[in-house]
């Protein structure tokens, strides 16, 4: 598929520099690589968002200590849900 795009002078210069460096054969390769890297970044964003939520919880002190008693409780809840043929919810999996 062919597509025409408009770039700022700065981005156009970057593309030309990348091709001139010899690493890429043409501007299409540069754009494909940039989009591949953007896709990789997008795939990392959800875990980063979840980590940020967890760190915010930790900073507020909104945490549950993972004690042996707490682990036993989670196991009992999971076994009961399994016995009832219910899906095990995310909040009872470590």
PyMOL Python script that loads the backbone (N, CA, C, O; Angstrom):
from pymol import cmd

cmd.read_pdbstr("""\
ATOM      1  N   UNK A   1       0.848  -1.174   0.000  1.00  0.00           N
ATOM      2  CA  UNK A   1       0.000   0.000   0.000  1.00  0.00           C
ATOM      3  C   UNK A   1       0.896   1.241   0.000  1.00  0.00           C
ATOM      4  O   UNK A   1       1.855   1.336   0.766  1.00  0.00           O
ATOM      5  N   UNK A   2       0.570   2.152  -0.847  1.00  0.00           N
ATOM      6  CA  UNK A   2       1.327   3.396  -0.905  1.00  0.00           C
ATOM      7  C   UNK A   2       0.550   4.476  -0.177  1.00  0.00           C
ATOM      8  O   UNK A   2      -0.676   4.543  -0.263  1.00  0.00           O
ATOM      9  N   UNK A   3       1.287   5.328   0.547  1.00  0.00           N
ATOM     10  CA  UNK A   3       0.662   6.394   1.323  1.00  0.00           C
ATOM     11  C   UNK A   3       1.547   7.623   1.239  1.00  0.00           C
ATOM     12  O   UNK A   3       2.772   7.521   1.317  1.00  0.00           O
ATOM     13  N   UNK A   4       0.940   8.759   1.084  1.00  0.00           N
ATOM     14  CA  UNK A   4       1.685  10.015   1.097  1.00  0.00           C
ATOM     15  C   UNK A   4       1.532  10.653   2.464  1.00  0.00           C
ATOM     16  O   UNK A   4       0.421  10.759   2.984  1.00  0.00           O
ATOM     17  N   UNK A   5       2.636  11.076   3.043  1.00  0.00           N
ATOM     18  CA  UNK A   5       2.590  11.720   4.352  1.00  0.00           C
ATOM     19  C   UNK A   5       3.343  13.038   4.295  1.00  0.00           C
ATOM     20  O   UNK A   5       4.228  13.227   3.460  1.00  0.00           O
ATOM     21  N   UNK A   6       2.987  13.934   5.181  1.00  0.00           N
ATOM     22  CA  UNK A   6       3.685  15.216   5.287  1.00  0.00           C
ATOM     23  C   UNK A   6       4.486  15.227   6.576  1.00  0.00           C
ATOM     24  O   UNK A   6       3.976  14.881   7.642  1.00  0.00           O
ATOM     25  N   UNK A   7       5.734  15.624   6.469  1.00  0.00           N
ATOM     26  CA  UNK A   7       6.613  15.698   7.632  1.00  0.00           C
ATOM     27  C   UNK A   7       7.049  17.136   7.850  1.00  0.00           C
ATOM     28  O   UNK A   7       7.135  17.928   6.911  1.00  0.00           O
ATOM     29  N   UNK A   8       7.319  17.455   9.098  1.00  0.00           N
ATOM     30  CA  UNK A   8       7.903  18.765   9.385  1.00  0.00           C
ATOM     31  C   UNK A   8       9.313  18.783   8.795  1.00  0.00           C
ATOM     32  O   UNK A   8       9.891  17.723   8.557  1.00  0.00           O
ATOM     33  N   UNK A   9       9.866  19.953   8.560  1.00  0.00           N
ATOM     34  CA  UNK A   9      11.244  20.005   8.047  1.00  0.00           C
ATOM     35  C   UNK A   9      12.233  19.245   8.936  1.00  0.00           C
ATOM     36  O   UNK A   9      13.152  18.599   8.434  1.00  0.00           O
ATOM     37  N   UNK A  10      12.044  19.324  10.242  1.00  0.00           N
ATOM     38  CA  UNK A  10      12.933  18.614  11.170  1.00  0.00           C
ATOM     39  C   UNK A  10      12.845  17.099  10.959  1.00  0.00           C
ATOM     40  O   UNK A  10      13.870  16.423  10.869  1.00  0.00           O
ATOM     41  N   UNK A  11      11.617  16.567  10.879  1.00  0.00           N
ATOM     42  CA  UNK A  11      11.462  15.124  10.692  1.00  0.00           C
ATOM     43  C   UNK A  11      11.965  14.682   9.324  1.00  0.00           C
ATOM     44  O   UNK A  11      12.565  13.615   9.193  1.00  0.00           O
ATOM     45  N   UNK A  12      11.723  15.494   8.314  1.00  0.00           N
ATOM     46  CA  UNK A  12      12.221  15.160   6.979  1.00  0.00           C
ATOM     47  C   UNK A  12      13.750  15.094   6.983  1.00  0.00           C
ATOM     48  O   UNK A  12      14.337  14.204   6.367  1.00  0.00           O
ATOM     49  N   UNK A  13      14.387  16.031   7.672  1.00  0.00           N
ATOM     50  CA  UNK A  13      15.847  16.016   7.770  1.00  0.00           C
ATOM     51  C   UNK A  13      16.330  14.763   8.502  1.00  0.00           C
ATOM     52  O   UNK A  13      17.352  14.180   8.141  1.00  0.00           O
ATOM     53  N   UNK A  14      15.594  14.360   9.523  1.00  0.00           N
ATOM     54  CA  UNK A  14      15.966  13.140  10.251  1.00  0.00           C
ATOM     55  C   UNK A  14      15.904  11.926   9.332  1.00  0.00           C
ATOM     56  O   UNK A  14      16.810  11.093   9.333  1.00  0.00           O
ATOM     57  N   UNK A  15      14.839  11.829   8.554  1.00  0.00           N
ATOM     58  CA  UNK A  15      14.688  10.697   7.641  1.00  0.00           C
ATOM     59  C   UNK A  15      15.833  10.696   6.629  1.00  0.00           C
ATOM     60  O   UNK A  15      16.453   9.662   6.382  1.00  0.00           O
ATOM     61  N   UNK A  16      16.100  11.847   6.058  1.00  0.00           N
ATOM     62  CA  UNK A  16      17.184  11.945   5.067  1.00  0.00           C
ATOM     63  C   UNK A  16      18.537  11.568   5.692  1.00  0.00           C
ATOM     64  O   UNK A  16      19.353  10.901   5.055  1.00  0.00           O
ATOM     65  N   UNK A  17      18.766  11.993   6.924  1.00  0.00           N
ATOM     66  CA  UNK A  17      20.027  11.679   7.607  1.00  0.00           C
ATOM     67  C   UNK A  17      20.147  10.178   7.839  1.00  0.00           C
ATOM     68  O   UNK A  17      21.225   9.608   7.673  1.00  0.00           O
ATOM     69  N   UNK A  18      19.050   9.538   8.222  1.00  0.00           N
ATOM     70  CA  UNK A  18      19.083   8.087   8.463  1.00  0.00           C
ATOM     71  C   UNK A  18      19.402   7.331   7.179  1.00  0.00           C
ATOM     72  O   UNK A  18      20.181   6.378   7.193  1.00  0.00           O
ATOM     73  N   UNK A  19      18.804   7.752   6.075  1.00  0.00           N
ATOM     74  CA  UNK A  19      19.093   7.106   4.791  1.00  0.00           C
ATOM     75  C   UNK A  19      20.548   7.371   4.398  1.00  0.00           C
ATOM     76  O   UNK A  19      21.244   6.463   3.942  1.00  0.00           O
ATOM     77  N   UNK A  20      21.005   8.610   4.573  1.00  0.00           N
ATOM     78  CA  UNK A  20      22.380   8.971   4.212  1.00  0.00           C
ATOM     79  C   UNK A  20      23.406   8.206   5.042  1.00  0.00           C
ATOM     80  O   UNK A  20      24.529   7.980   4.590  1.00  0.00           O
ATOM     81  N   UNK A  21      23.022   7.808   6.255  1.00  0.00           N
ATOM     82  CA  UNK A  21      23.955   7.067   7.110  1.00  0.00           C
ATOM     83  C   UNK A  21      24.248   5.675   6.562  1.00  0.00           C
ATOM     84  O   UNK A  21      25.224   5.039   6.961  1.00  0.00           O
ATOM     85  N   UNK A  22      23.402   5.203   5.648  1.00  0.00           N
ATOM     86  CA  UNK A  22      23.585   3.880   5.071  1.00  0.00           C
ATOM     87  C   UNK A  22      22.877   2.778   5.824  1.00  0.00           C
ATOM     88  O   UNK A  22      22.845   1.634   5.370  1.00  0.00           O
ATOM     89  N   UNK A  23      22.314   3.103   6.958  1.00  0.00           N
ATOM     90  CA  UNK A  23      21.624   2.079   7.741  1.00  0.00           C
ATOM     91  C   UNK A  23      20.316   1.669   7.073  1.00  0.00           C
ATOM     92  O   UNK A  23      19.879   0.526   7.207  1.00  0.00           O
ATOM     93  N   UNK A  24      19.700   2.590   6.363  1.00  0.00           N
ATOM     94  CA  UNK A  24      18.436   2.332   5.675  1.00  0.00           C
ATOM     95  C   UNK A  24      18.615   2.600   4.190  1.00  0.00           C
ATOM     96  O   UNK A  24      19.361   3.497   3.797  1.00  0.00           O
ATOM     97  N   UNK A  25      17.931   1.820   3.373  1.00  0.00           N
ATOM     98  CA  UNK A  25      18.035   1.984   1.925  1.00  0.00           C
ATOM     99  C   UNK A  25      17.183   3.124   1.396  1.00  0.00           C
ATOM    100  O   UNK A  25      17.507   3.724   0.371  1.00  0.00           O
ATOM    101  N   UNK A  26      16.092   3.424   2.094  1.00  0.00           N
ATOM    102  CA  UNK A  26      15.192   4.475   1.616  1.00  0.00           C
ATOM    103  C   UNK A  26      14.341   4.991   2.776  1.00  0.00           C
ATOM    104  O   UNK A  26      14.383   4.462   3.887  1.00  0.00           O
ATOM    105  N   UNK A  27      13.572   6.033   2.487  1.00  0.00           N
ATOM    106  CA  UNK A  27      12.760   6.658   3.537  1.00  0.00           C
ATOM    107  C   UNK A  27      11.669   5.727   4.051  1.00  0.00           C
ATOM    108  O   UNK A  27      11.288   5.814   5.218  1.00  0.00           O
ATOM    109  N   UNK A  28      11.163   4.840   3.204  1.00  0.00           N
ATOM    110  CA  UNK A  28      10.127   3.901   3.655  1.00  0.00           C
ATOM    111  C   UNK A  28      10.650   2.999   4.765  1.00  0.00           C
ATOM    112  O   UNK A  28       9.932   2.707   5.722  1.00  0.00           O
ATOM    113  N   UNK A  29      11.900   2.558   4.638  1.00  0.00           N
ATOM    114  CA  UNK A  29      12.481   1.718   5.688  1.00  0.00           C
ATOM    115  C   UNK A  29      12.592   2.480   7.002  1.00  0.00           C
ATOM    116  O   UNK A  29      12.369   1.913   8.072  1.00  0.00           O
ATOM    117  N   UNK A  30      12.931   3.745   6.926  1.00  0.00           N
ATOM    118  CA  UNK A  30      13.036   4.563   8.140  1.00  0.00           C
ATOM    119  C   UNK A  30      11.671   4.669   8.807  1.00  0.00           C
ATOM    120  O   UNK A  30      11.556   4.498  10.021  1.00  0.00           O
ATOM    121  N   UNK A  31      10.646   4.950   8.024  1.00  0.00           N
ATOM    122  CA  UNK A  31       9.298   5.102   8.580  1.00  0.00           C
ATOM    123  C   UNK A  31       8.812   3.777   9.149  1.00  0.00           C
ATOM    124  O   UNK A  31       8.210   3.756  10.223  1.00  0.00           O
ATOM    125  N   UNK A  32       9.060   2.664   8.449  1.00  0.00           N
ATOM    126  CA  UNK A  32       8.641   1.352   8.971  1.00  0.00           C
ATOM    127  C   UNK A  32       9.310   1.056  10.311  1.00  0.00           C
ATOM    128  O   UNK A  32       8.665   0.572  11.241  1.00  0.00           O
ATOM    129  N   UNK A  33      10.607   1.350  10.404  1.00  0.00           N
ATOM    130  CA  UNK A  33      11.328   1.122  11.664  1.00  0.00           C
ATOM    131  C   UNK A  33      10.768   2.002  12.775  1.00  0.00           C
ATOM    132  O   UNK A  33      10.601   1.550  13.907  1.00  0.00           O
ATOM    133  N   UNK A  34      10.480   3.250  12.453  1.00  0.00           N
ATOM    134  CA  UNK A  34       9.916   4.159  13.460  1.00  0.00           C
ATOM    135  C   UNK A  34       8.564   3.649  13.942  1.00  0.00           C
ATOM    136  O   UNK A  34       8.273   3.696  15.137  1.00  0.00           O
ATOM    137  N   UNK A  35       7.740   3.166  13.023  1.00  0.00           N
ATOM    138  CA  UNK A  35       6.425   2.650  13.415  1.00  0.00           C
ATOM    139  C   UNK A  35       6.548   1.359  14.216  1.00  0.00           C
ATOM    140  O   UNK A  35       5.762   1.122  15.133  1.00  0.00           O
ATOM    141  N   UNK A  36       7.528   0.524  13.878  1.00  0.00           N
ATOM    142  CA  UNK A  36       7.753  -0.703  14.653  1.00  0.00           C
ATOM    143  C   UNK A  36       8.143  -0.357  16.088  1.00  0.00           C
ATOM    144  O   UNK A  36       7.656  -0.974  17.036  1.00  0.00           O
ATOM    145  N   UNK A  37       9.016   0.626  16.242  1.00  0.00           N
ATOM    146  CA  UNK A  37       9.424   1.049  17.584  1.00  0.00           C
ATOM    147  C   UNK A  37       8.259   1.660  18.350  1.00  0.00           C
ATOM    148  O   UNK A  37       8.134   1.454  19.557  1.00  0.00           O
ATOM    149  N   UNK A  38       7.416   2.401  17.666  1.00  0.00           N
ATOM    150  CA  UNK A  38       6.234   2.977  18.302  1.00  0.00           C
ATOM    151  C   UNK A  38       5.283   1.880  18.771  1.00  0.00           C
ATOM    152  O   UNK A  38       4.701   1.975  19.851  1.00  0.00           O
ATOM    153  N   UNK A  39       5.131   0.842  17.957  1.00  0.00           N
ATOM    154  CA  UNK A  39       4.285  -0.285  18.343  1.00  0.00           C
ATOM    155  C   UNK A  39       4.845  -0.982  19.586  1.00  0.00           C
ATOM    156  O   UNK A  39       4.090  -1.344  20.488  1.00  0.00           O
ATOM    157  N   UNK A  40       6.167  -1.168  19.632  1.00  0.00           N
ATOM    158  CA  UNK A  40       6.792  -1.771  20.820  1.00  0.00           C
ATOM    159  C   UNK A  40       6.529  -0.924  22.061  1.00  0.00           C
ATOM    160  O   UNK A  40       6.229  -1.450  23.132  1.00  0.00           O
ATOM    161  N   UNK A  41       6.643   0.380  21.904  1.00  0.00           N
ATOM    162  CA  UNK A  41       6.387   1.282  23.032  1.00  0.00           C
ATOM    163  C   UNK A  41       4.939   1.167  23.492  1.00  0.00           C
ATOM    164  O   UNK A  41       4.671   1.143  24.693  1.00  0.00           O
ATOM    165  N   UNK A  42       4.010   1.096  22.552  1.00  0.00           N
ATOM    166  CA  UNK A  42       2.594   0.960  22.899  1.00  0.00           C
ATOM    167  C   UNK A  42       2.342  -0.324  23.682  1.00  0.00           C
ATOM    168  O   UNK A  42       1.505  -0.346  24.583  1.00  0.00           O
ATOM    169  N   UNK A  43       3.060  -1.388  23.344  1.00  0.00           N
ATOM    170  CA  UNK A  43       2.875  -2.660  24.040  1.00  0.00           C
ATOM    171  C   UNK A  43       3.437  -2.617  25.454  1.00  0.00           C
ATOM    172  O   UNK A  43       3.002  -3.379  26.317  1.00  0.00           O
ATOM    173  N   UNK A  44       4.399  -1.734  25.697  1.00  0.00           N
ATOM    174  CA  UNK A  44       4.967  -1.605  27.047  1.00  0.00           C
ATOM    175  C   UNK A  44       4.136  -0.679  27.921  1.00  0.00           C
ATOM    176  O   UNK A  44       4.258  -0.734  29.145  1.00  0.00           O
ATOM    177  N   UNK A  45       3.305   0.160  27.343  1.00  0.00           N
ATOM    178  CA  UNK A  45       2.564   1.150  28.117  1.00  0.00           C
ATOM    179  C   UNK A  45       1.595   0.553  29.139  1.00  0.00           C
ATOM    180  O   UNK A  45       1.570   1.029  30.274  1.00  0.00           O
ATOM    181  N   UNK A  46       0.784  -0.481  28.794  1.00  0.00           N
ATOM    182  CA  UNK A  46      -0.126  -1.016  29.827  1.00  0.00           C
ATOM    183  C   UNK A  46       0.589  -1.509  31.080  1.00  0.00           C
ATOM    184  O   UNK A  46       0.151  -1.186  32.184  1.00  0.00           O
ATOM    185  N   UNK A  47       1.682  -2.283  30.957  1.00  0.00           N
ATOM    186  CA  UNK A  47       2.383  -2.664  32.189  1.00  0.00           C
ATOM    187  C   UNK A  47       2.919  -1.462  32.956  1.00  0.00           C
ATOM    188  O   UNK A  47       2.915  -1.458  34.186  1.00  0.00           O
ATOM    189  N   UNK A  48       3.378  -0.449  32.240  1.00  0.00           N
ATOM    190  CA  UNK A  48       3.861   0.753  32.920  1.00  0.00           C
ATOM    191  C   UNK A  48       2.731   1.433  33.673  1.00  0.00           C
ATOM    192  O   UNK A  48       2.929   1.916  34.788  1.00  0.00           O
ATOM    193  N   UNK A  49       1.549   1.475  33.073  1.00  0.00           N
ATOM    194  CA  UNK A  49       0.404   2.097  33.734  1.00  0.00           C
ATOM    195  C   UNK A  49       0.037   1.314  34.993  1.00  0.00           C
ATOM    196  O   UNK A  49      -0.249   1.906  36.034  1.00  0.00           O
ATOM    197  N   UNK A  50       0.046  -0.012  34.899  1.00  0.00           N
ATOM    198  CA  UNK A  50      -0.262  -0.837  36.068  1.00  0.00           C
ATOM    199  C   UNK A  50       0.789  -0.637  37.157  1.00  0.00           C
ATOM    200  O   UNK A  50       0.457  -0.586  38.341  1.00  0.00           O
ATOM    201  N   UNK A  51       2.035  -0.527  36.763  1.00  0.00           N
ATOM    202  CA  UNK A  51       3.101  -0.282  37.735  1.00  0.00           C
ATOM    203  C   UNK A  51       2.903   1.063  38.418  1.00  0.00           C
ATOM    204  O   UNK A  51       3.100   1.181  39.627  1.00  0.00           O
ATOM    205  N   UNK A  52       2.514   2.079  37.651  1.00  0.00           N
ATOM    206  CA  UNK A  52       2.285   3.407  38.230  1.00  0.00           C
ATOM    207  C   UNK A  52       1.165   3.361  39.257  1.00  0.00           C
ATOM    208  O   UNK A  52       1.264   3.992  40.309  1.00  0.00           O
ATOM    209  N   UNK A  53       0.094   2.616  38.962  1.00  0.00           N
ATOM    210  CA  UNK A  53      -1.009   2.479  39.919  1.00  0.00           C
ATOM    211  C   UNK A  53      -0.506   1.811  41.189  1.00  0.00           C
ATOM    212  O   UNK A  53      -0.815   2.256  42.294  1.00  0.00           O
ATOM    213  N   UNK A  54       0.268   0.743  41.034  1.00  0.00           N
ATOM    214  CA  UNK A  54       0.806   0.042  42.195  1.00  0.00           C
ATOM    215  C   UNK A  54       1.723   0.918  43.031  1.00  0.00           C
ATOM    216  O   UNK A  54       1.674   0.877  44.260  1.00  0.00           O
ATOM    217  N   UNK A  55       2.553   1.704  42.376  1.00  0.00           N
ATOM    218  CA  UNK A  55       3.449   2.599  43.115  1.00  0.00           C
ATOM    219  C   UNK A  55       2.669   3.691  43.838  1.00  0.00           C
ATOM    220  O   UNK A  55       3.028   4.084  44.948  1.00  0.00           O
ATOM    221  N   UNK A  56       1.594   4.183  43.207  1.00  0.00           N
ATOM    222  CA  UNK A  56       0.734   5.166  43.875  1.00  0.00           C
ATOM    223  C   UNK A  56       0.081   4.552  45.110  1.00  0.00           C
ATOM    224  O   UNK A  56       0.031   5.181  46.167  1.00  0.00           O
ATOM    225  N   UNK A  57      -0.422   3.315  44.976  1.00  0.00           N
ATOM    226  CA  UNK A  57      -1.012   2.620  46.124  1.00  0.00           C
ATOM    227  C   UNK A  57       0.014   2.481  47.244  1.00  0.00           C
ATOM    228  O   UNK A  57      -0.289   2.725  48.412  1.00  0.00           O
ATOM    229  N   UNK A  58       1.210   2.094  46.879  1.00  0.00           N
ATOM    230  CA  UNK A  58       2.273   1.915  47.866  1.00  0.00           C
ATOM    231  C   UNK A  58       2.593   3.228  48.572  1.00  0.00           C
ATOM    232  O   UNK A  58       2.766   3.253  49.790  1.00  0.00           O
ATOM    233  N   UNK A  59       2.671   4.312  47.816  1.00  0.00           N
ATOM    234  CA  UNK A  59       2.976   5.622  48.399  1.00  0.00           C
ATOM    235  C   UNK A  59       1.891   6.057  49.380  1.00  0.00           C
ATOM    236  O   UNK A  59       2.182   6.719  50.376  1.00  0.00           O
ATOM    237  N   UNK A  60       0.637   5.685  49.101  1.00  0.00           N
ATOM    238  CA  UNK A  60      -0.472   6.033  49.997  1.00  0.00           C
ATOM    239  C   UNK A  60      -0.576   5.066  51.177  1.00  0.00           C
ATOM    240  O   UNK A  60      -1.340   5.302  52.113  1.00  0.00           O
ATOM    241  N   UNK A  61       0.182   3.996  51.129  1.00  0.00           N
ATOM    242  CA  UNK A  61       0.087   2.999  52.185  1.00  0.00           C
ATOM    243  C   UNK A  61      -1.086   2.057  51.983  1.00  0.00           C
ATOM    244  O   UNK A  61      -1.459   1.325  52.900  1.00  0.00           O
ATOM    245  N   UNK A  62      -1.671   2.065  50.793  1.00  0.00           N
ATOM    246  CA  UNK A  62      -2.826   1.223  50.475  1.00  0.00           C
ATOM    247  C   UNK A  62      -2.323  -0.123  49.961  1.00  0.00           C
ATOM    248  O   UNK A  62      -2.410  -0.427  48.771  1.00  0.00           O
ATOM    249  N   UNK A  63      -1.794  -0.918  50.889  1.00  0.00           N
ATOM    250  CA  UNK A  63      -1.214  -2.207  50.521  1.00  0.00           C
ATOM    251  C   UNK A  63      -1.694  -3.278  51.486  1.00  0.00           C
ATOM    252  O   UNK A  63      -2.115  -2.985  52.605  1.00  0.00           O
ATOM    253  N   UNK A  64      -1.624  -4.515  51.036  1.00  0.00           N
ATOM    254  CA  UNK A  64      -1.952  -5.661  51.880  1.00  0.00           C
ATOM    255  C   UNK A  64      -0.676  -6.475  52.030  1.00  0.00           C
ATOM    256  O   UNK A  64      -0.113  -6.928  51.033  1.00  0.00           O
ATOM    257  N   UNK A  65      -0.213  -6.666  53.255  1.00  0.00           N
ATOM    258  CA  UNK A  65       1.011  -7.450  53.430  1.00  0.00           C
ATOM    259  C   UNK A  65       0.784  -8.912  53.034  1.00  0.00           C
ATOM    260  O   UNK A  65      -0.236  -9.509  53.378  1.00  0.00           O
ATOM    261  N   UNK A  66       1.732  -9.465  52.318  1.00  0.00           N
ATOM    262  CA  UNK A  66       1.638 -10.855  51.870  1.00  0.00           C
ATOM    263  C   UNK A  66       2.185 -11.774  52.959  1.00  0.00           C
ATOM    264  O   UNK A  66       3.305 -12.276  52.871  1.00  0.00           O
ATOM    265  N   UNK A  67       1.366 -11.977  53.982  1.00  0.00           N
ATOM    266  CA  UNK A  67       1.745 -12.839  55.100  1.00  0.00           C
ATOM    267  C   UNK A  67       1.316 -14.272  54.796  1.00  0.00           C
ATOM    268  O   UNK A  67       0.516 -14.493  53.887  1.00  0.00           O
ATOM    269  N   UNK A  68       1.833 -15.242  55.536  1.00  0.00           N
ATOM    270  CA  UNK A  68       1.373 -16.621  55.349  1.00  0.00           C
ATOM    271  C   UNK A  68      -0.141 -16.754  55.556  1.00  0.00           C
ATOM    272  O   UNK A  68      -0.796 -17.511  54.840  1.00  0.00           O
ATOM    273  N   UNK A  69      -0.699 -16.025  56.528  1.00  0.00           N
ATOM    274  CA  UNK A  69      -2.151 -16.083  56.742  1.00  0.00           C
ATOM    275  C   UNK A  69      -2.911 -15.550  55.533  1.00  0.00           C
ATOM    276  O   UNK A  69      -3.926 -16.118  55.131  1.00  0.00           O
ATOM    277  N   UNK A  70      -2.417 -14.458  54.956  1.00  0.00           N
ATOM    278  CA  UNK A  70      -3.082 -13.892  53.783  1.00  0.00           C
ATOM    279  C   UNK A  70      -3.011 -14.872  52.612  1.00  0.00           C
ATOM    280  O   UNK A  70      -3.993 -15.049  51.892  1.00  0.00           O
ATOM    281  N   UNK A  71      -1.860 -15.506  52.421  1.00  0.00           N
ATOM    282  CA  UNK A  71      -1.725 -16.488  51.347  1.00  0.00           C
ATOM    283  C   UNK A  71      -2.669 -17.667  51.567  1.00  0.00           C
ATOM    284  O   UNK A  71      -3.266 -18.172  50.616  1.00  0.00           O
ATOM    285  N   UNK A  72      -2.805 -18.106  52.822  1.00  0.00           N
ATOM    286  CA  UNK A  72      -3.744 -19.189  53.123  1.00  0.00           C
ATOM    287  C   UNK A  72      -5.167 -18.778  52.777  1.00  0.00           C
ATOM    288  O   UNK A  72      -5.930 -19.569  52.222  1.00  0.00           O
ATOM    289  N   UNK A  73      -5.523 -17.538  53.105  1.00  0.00           N
ATOM    290  CA  UNK A  73      -6.861 -17.034  52.793  1.00  0.00           C
ATOM    291  C   UNK A  73      -7.094 -17.038  51.281  1.00  0.00           C
ATOM    292  O   UNK A  73      -8.150 -17.466  50.816  1.00  0.00           O
ATOM    293  N   UNK A  74      -6.120 -16.566  50.524  1.00  0.00           N
ATOM    294  CA  UNK A  74      -6.258 -16.552  49.067  1.00  0.00           C
ATOM    295  C   UNK A  74      -6.415 -17.964  48.519  1.00  0.00           C
ATOM    296  O   UNK A  74      -7.225 -18.204  47.624  1.00  0.00           O
ATOM    297  N   UNK A  75      -5.640 -18.893  49.058  1.00  0.00           N
ATOM    298  CA  UNK A  75      -5.750 -20.284  48.611  1.00  0.00           C
ATOM    299  C   UNK A  75      -7.125 -20.858  48.915  1.00  0.00           C
ATOM    300  O   UNK A  75      -7.703 -21.556  48.081  1.00  0.00           O
ATOM    301  N   UNK A  76      -7.657 -20.569  50.106  1.00  0.00           N
ATOM    302  CA  UNK A  76      -8.994 -21.062  50.455  1.00  0.00           C
ATOM    303  C   UNK A  76     -10.045 -20.498  49.506  1.00  0.00           C
ATOM    304  O   UNK A  76     -10.928 -21.220  49.042  1.00  0.00           O
ATOM    305  N   UNK A  77      -9.942 -19.189  49.219  1.00  0.00           N
ATOM    306  CA  UNK A  77     -10.901 -18.569  48.307  1.00  0.00           C
ATOM    307  C   UNK A  77     -10.803 -19.181  46.910  1.00  0.00           C
ATOM    308  O   UNK A  77     -11.822 -19.438  46.270  1.00  0.00           O
ATOM    309  N   UNK A  78      -9.594 -19.412  46.445  1.00  0.00           N
ATOM    310  CA  UNK A  78      -9.405 -19.996  45.118  1.00  0.00           C
ATOM    311  C   UNK A  78      -9.938 -21.424  45.075  1.00  0.00           C
ATOM    312  O   UNK A  78     -10.578 -21.818  44.100  1.00  0.00           O
ATOM    313  N   UNK A  79      -9.680 -22.202  46.126  1.00  0.00           N
ATOM    314  CA  UNK A  79     -10.182 -23.576  46.172  1.00  0.00           C
ATOM    315  C   UNK A  79     -11.704 -23.604  46.199  1.00  0.00           C
ATOM    316  O   UNK A  79     -12.321 -24.455  45.558  1.00  0.00           O
ATOM    317  N   UNK A  80     -12.313 -22.679  46.936  1.00  0.00           N
ATOM    318  CA  UNK A  80     -13.776 -22.619  46.995  1.00  0.00           C
ATOM    319  C   UNK A  80     -14.359 -22.244  45.632  1.00  0.00           C
ATOM    320  O   UNK A  80     -15.344 -22.838  45.192  1.00  0.00           O
ATOM    321  N   UNK A  81     -13.759 -21.271  44.973  1.00  0.00           N
ATOM    322  CA  UNK A  81     -14.239 -20.890  43.644  1.00  0.00           C
ATOM    323  C   UNK A  81     -14.061 -22.045  42.658  1.00  0.00           C
ATOM    324  O   UNK A  81     -14.910 -22.268  41.795  1.00  0.00           O
ATOM    325  N   UNK A  82     -12.957 -22.773  42.791  1.00  0.00           N
ATOM    326  CA  UNK A  82     -12.732 -23.928  41.930  1.00  0.00           C
ATOM    327  C   UNK A  82     -13.766 -25.012  42.215  1.00  0.00           C
ATOM    328  O   UNK A  82     -14.295 -25.628  41.290  1.00  0.00           O
ATOM    329  N   UNK A  83     -14.053 -25.246  43.496  1.00  0.00           N
ATOM    330  CA  UNK A  83     -15.042 -26.257  43.878  1.00  0.00           C
ATOM    331  C   UNK A  83     -16.407 -25.914  43.305  1.00  0.00           C
ATOM    332  O   UNK A  83     -17.154 -26.802  42.897  1.00  0.00           O
ATOM    333  N   UNK A  84     -16.737 -24.615  43.274  1.00  0.00           N
ATOM    334  CA  UNK A  84     -18.018 -24.165  42.731  1.00  0.00           C
ATOM    335  C   UNK A  84     -17.968 -23.999  41.209  1.00  0.00           C
ATOM    336  O   UNK A  84     -18.932 -23.546  40.591  1.00  0.00           O
ATOM    337  N   UNK A  85     -16.830 -24.374  40.617  1.00  0.00           N
ATOM    338  CA  UNK A  85     -16.615 -24.259  39.173  1.00  0.00           C
ATOM    339  C   UNK A  85     -16.744 -22.818  38.683  1.00  0.00           C
ATOM    340  O   UNK A  85     -17.231 -22.556  37.583  1.00  0.00           O
ATOM    341  N   UNK A  86     -16.291 -21.890  39.536  1.00  0.00           N
ATOM    342  CA  UNK A  86     -16.274 -20.475  39.169  1.00  0.00           C
ATOM    343  C   UNK A  86     -14.882 -20.120  38.666  1.00  0.00           C
ATOM    344  O   UNK A  86     -13.893 -20.713  39.095  1.00  0.00           O
ATOM    345  N   UNK A  87     -14.805 -19.166  37.770  1.00  0.00           N
ATOM    346  CA  UNK A  87     -13.462 -18.742  37.359  1.00  0.00           C
ATOM    347  C   UNK A  87     -12.760 -18.079  38.538  1.00  0.00           C
ATOM    348  O   UNK A  87     -13.387 -17.365  39.320  1.00  0.00           O
ATOM    349  N   UNK A  88     -11.484 -18.314  38.658  1.00  0.00           N
ATOM    350  CA  UNK A  88     -10.715 -17.706  39.740  1.00  0.00           C
ATOM    351  C   UNK A  88     -10.474 -16.249  39.383  1.00  0.00           C
ATOM    352  O   UNK A  88      -9.901 -15.943  38.337  1.00  0.00           O
ATOM    353  N   UNK A  89     -10.912 -15.354  40.254  1.00  0.00           N
ATOM    354  CA  UNK A  89     -10.800 -13.926  39.972  1.00  0.00           C
ATOM    355  C   UNK A  89      -9.359 -13.454  40.127  1.00  0.00           C
ATOM    356  O   UNK A  89      -8.561 -14.053  40.848  1.00  0.00           O
ATOM    357  N   UNK A  90      -9.053 -12.375  39.437  1.00  0.00           N
ATOM    358  CA  UNK A  90      -7.693 -11.833  39.456  1.00  0.00           C
ATOM    359  C   UNK A  90      -7.256 -11.392  40.844  1.00  0.00           C
ATOM    360  O   UNK A  90      -6.063 -11.405  41.147  1.00  0.00           O
ATOM    361  N   UNK A  91      -8.203 -11.002  41.692  1.00  0.00           N
ATOM    362  CA  UNK A  91      -7.811 -10.481  43.002  1.00  0.00           C
ATOM    363  C   UNK A  91      -7.388 -11.570  43.978  1.00  0.00           C
ATOM    364  O   UNK A  91      -6.971 -11.258  45.093  1.00  0.00           O
ATOM    365  N   UNK A  92      -7.485 -12.829  43.593  1.00  0.00           N
ATOM    366  CA  UNK A  92      -7.011 -13.901  44.469  1.00  0.00           C
ATOM    367  C   UNK A  92      -5.862 -14.668  43.834  1.00  0.00           C
ATOM    368  O   UNK A  92      -5.544 -15.779  44.255  1.00  0.00           O
ATOM    369  N   UNK A  93      -5.244 -14.079  42.827  1.00  0.00           N
ATOM    370  CA  UNK A  93      -4.058 -14.700  42.248  1.00  0.00           C
ATOM    371  C   UNK A  93      -2.865 -13.795  42.506  1.00  0.00           C
ATOM    372  O   UNK A  93      -2.954 -12.586  42.296  1.00  0.00           O
ATOM    373  N   UNK A  94      -1.757 -14.352  42.955  1.00  0.00           N
ATOM    374  CA  UNK A  94      -0.589 -13.516  43.262  1.00  0.00           C
ATOM    375  C   UNK A  94       0.032 -12.937  42.004  1.00  0.00           C
ATOM    376  O   UNK A  94       1.023 -12.211  42.083  1.00  0.00           O
TER     377      UNK A  94
END
""", "prot")
cmd.dss("prot")
cmd.show_as("cartoon", "prot")
cmd.util.cbc("prot")
cmd.orient("prot")
